[in-house]
């Protein structure tokens, strides 16, 4: 499961980030790393971008970036 599969309000725990290069590094710098918990706040009408709350701040990421972050659902 990846972040883009989740619905608004879903809580998740990051399993791994599959993105490489600059995008993967940027996400890691913003806190997207293994075992970090977050929440999907909302997504745009067509699912791009997706707003997530991670480490007490909100981040908007592209759907293509969200598809590169494996997560597990941890409930609401």
Secondary structure, DSSP 8 states (H G I E B T S, - for coil): -BGGG--TT-EEEEEEE---HHHHHHHHHTT--TT-EEEEEEE-TTS-SEEEEETTEEEEE-HHHHTTEEEEEEE-
